[in-house]
């Protein structure tokens, strides 16, 4: 996962995500994003739409959006920490 190469919403690998894995990603986003106000307390694993995309119950965003946002947060934090050293 890289912020420079985002995951496409129709990536077949996302179809294999379980509700537990999506929940773990949401928890990770809450942890990583809390300092930026990205908490989304009502986010939950959603249902799969007709195209087979795993959605998050937060306005039905694709799981790829959650993963890509996590990648951006991680990269930002790495760069910020690197600059502090």
C-alpha positions in Angstrom: 0.0 0.0 0.0 1.4 3.3 -1.1 0.0 6.8 -1.1 1.7 7.2 -4.5 -0.1 4.2 -6.0 -3.6 4.2 -4.6 -5.8 1.1 -4.6 -8.6 1.3 -7.1 -12.2 0.7 -5.8 -12.7 -2.2 -8.1 -9.4 -4.0 -7.1 -10.3 -7.7 -6.9 -8.2 -8.1 -3.7 -10.7 -5.9 -1.8 -13.5 -8.4 -2.5 -11.9 -10.8 -0.1 -11.9 -8.4 2.9 -14.0 -9.7 5.8 -16.1 -7.5 8.1 -13.5 -8.1 10.8 -10.7 -6.9 8.6 -12.6 -3.8 7.6 -13.4 -3.1 11.2 -9.7 -3.4 12.0 -9.0 -0.8 9.3 -11.6 1.5 10.7 -10.1 1.2 14.2 -6.6 1.9 12.7 -8.0 5.0 10.8 -9.5 6.3 14.1 -6.1 5.8 15.8 -4.0 7.2 13.0 -6.3 10.0 12.2 -7.4 11.1 15.6 -4.8 13.9 15.8 -6.3 15.3 12.5 -9.9 14.9 13.6 -10.6 11.8 11.5 -12.5 9.7 14.0 -15.8 8.8 12.2 -17.3 7.1 15.3 -20.2 5.7 13.4 -18.2 4.0 10.6 -18.8 0.3 10.3 -18.3 -2.3 7.6 -21.0 -1.9 5.1 -22.5 -4.2 2.6 -21.1 -5.1 -0.8 -22.8 -3.3 -3.7 -23.7 -4.8 -7.1 -20.2 -4.3 -8.5 -18.6 -6.4 -5.7 -17.0 -3.5 -4.0 -16.6 -3.6 -0.2 -18.2 -0.5 1.2 -17.9 1.3 4.6 -21.1 2.5 6.2 -20.0 6.2 6.2 -21.9 7.4 3.2 -21.0 4.1 1.6 -17.4 4.9 0.7 -15.4 2.1 -0.9 -13.0 0.2 1.3 -10.2 1.4 -1.1 -10.9 5.0 0.1 -10.3 3.9 3.7 -7.1 2.1 2.8 -5.8 5.0 0.6 -6.5 7.5 3.4 -4.6 5.3 5.8 -1.7 5.2 3.4 -1.7 9.0 3.1 -1.8 9.4 6.9 1.1 7.0 7.4 3.2 8.6 4.7 2.6 12.1 6.1 3.6 10.9 9.6 6.7 9.2 8.3 7.8 12.4 6.5 6.9 14.6 9.5 9.0 12.3 11.8 11.9 12.1 9.3 12.0 15.9 9.1 12.1 16.2 12.9 15.3 14.1 13.2 
